[in-house]
Amino acid sequence: MKLPSINYLIKNAKESFVRFPITISVSFLASCLGIYLVEYGREINNFFPYLNTLLCMSIGIPLFFCVTIISNKKGFTKKQNLIFNLIASVVLVLIYFTLPDTKSTHNTSLPYIKYAIYNITCHLFVSFVPFAFTRQLNAFWHYNKILFIRFLESLIYSGFIYLGLILALTSLKLLFDVDLHNELFFEIWIVTISFFNTWFFVGGIPNDFDELESNYDYPKGLRVFAQFVLLPLIGLYLLILYSYGSKIILTWDWPRGIVSYLIICVSILGILTFLLIHPYGEQKDHAWIKKASKGYYFLLFPLLIIFFISIFIRINDYGVTINRYVILLLGIWLSIVCIYTAIGKTNIKFIPTSLAILMLIVSFGPWGMFSISEKSQVNRLKHILEQSKILIDDKIQNEPIWKKDSLPQLISSNSELMNETKLSDSLHNEVMSILEYLDNHHGFSMIRNWYSQDLDAIVDQSILKKEEDFRFYDEAEIYMKSLGLKYEFKDEELTDTSIDYEAKRNTALKSVSGYDYIINFEEYIYDEPEYELVNFKIDTINYTFSFLNNSTNKLSLSSKKMNVDFKLKECIDNIRKKYHDESFDQVPISEMLLLDSNQNFKIKIEFQNLELLNNKIERISGDIYIKRK
């Protein structure tokens, strides 16, 4: 195999840049901005403009790539190409203004959610736009095969280049004591995965898409992998889901929430599998593929019924969230694809096209996933607060008024948390869950007017002072406490009861009078069935002092030739009875000991501390005294 020369690589890189100048330039600018944020991000007070610009640039990479591909496919003039690139630029500007800023939230994770939706939509458009108005199904399949293979190749090359550079820099640091700041490693990753990865990827995109239509060379390994690995797995998953459906019918037990995710995953995996082997179905030897594909979509119909029952139960109980909206959207899309295929349609372009259009439609506007989910959760919160009389006429009652001069500590000028008794534990947890969801996904712009004070200003002051005082409140915590409610999750089923017994010692030193050995032990007990509290050796013989973590609470001292059991449960029951299940730190040592013996030893166990949590031992400590006979 002849390796490409340096001149060839330079020539190919130049040709790629000439063909995709804006795509590569945007990836370079995104890398530069990413490096700037790594270096100076801690010094930036308002992070949103920088972050939003970076995310828009990242979306711009597939968007401008898509424009170039369309231009090449349709043979646009320079003027037409310029117009389409300007349109793409306007789209990016509009996306920028849909991303949140400090006016809506202080949570910088929110932009990433919108970015993910927009980015997926752009990549879906890349997959079909060059063939949107043609009947070139074979070319469409080969084009997406090239995209997929080139994507994997670019990741492999980027990964090896990054790893090689990191190893080289690490060697310099270790061998020559070269001073390298830690951020450099992440900055190299940004340049590699953004700039180099993009340039390498576009370098393998063919110029003539029409030639792909006459290409009937299909990788045999792809069919073998799909036929003998993916299809049997899909069959197994369908069998499991159908068995679960039968269980629902027999027991009339409502489907669990996770089943909707499983159905979506199995359905999409099946669709991708049949897309991989679609062109093989045109061959006589593999005509079964067409029949299997159609049969697969018919098999999905009963599962989709279970899916919709499951997701609507979740929505009815907990309202709409972005996650549930997307899952419901995918269910609707799957139903459309199943119906489309069931009536005999075989245009595989319909699959990514329909999903991209649906994602685009629901990514903005009052009908979109962001608006609907925010309104749903705010309405749930409003209903709970109104029913409990915490919210009357859209105003919070008994709202704690925070002293701004005491921030970041939340100290109220009036009685704090006066609404705590108005909610049950389950409703209290539901309010907390809704506020945390709003904090993570939408911000609090829709409920700010419920409060009499400017909570945003309080959040801002807390952020400014967090360097001076390490206690920093999340927005959800401030909004929760400003409702007059504690910011804590309440266990609805179990109230923890902790009892701590500690022995009273008359002297500072432990007395070993009358005994030959003293061994100390201490252990926190978790969920393991048995604990070895301590191991020790006497006359070359190993002894183990262990605790059996069950209702017997048995202690054992054992070796290969002996075993002595101690009745710890009786000791604990006597102590609890005497002190009425209340903690006590002056228990006489005579009540905190166990005695036993065998033919070799006289043994005494003195407990220093016994802690119980919900009637189970949580911590045990003390000393073992041993006397030879």
PyMOL commands that set and color helices and strands:
alter all, ss='L'
color gray80, all
select helices_A, chain A and resi 6-19+21-43+48-74+78-98+110-131+137-176+183-202+210-214+220-251+258-276+278-282+284-286+288-318+322-342+350-361+369-387+404-406+420-422+425-441+448-450+455-465+475-481+568-579+589-591
alter helices_A, ss='H'
color red, helices_A
select strands_A, chain A and resi 391-392+395-396+498-504+517-524+530-538+541-548+555-558+563-566+584-588+593-597+601-613+616-628
alter strands_A, ss='S'
color yellow, strands_A
deselect
rebuild
show_as cartoon
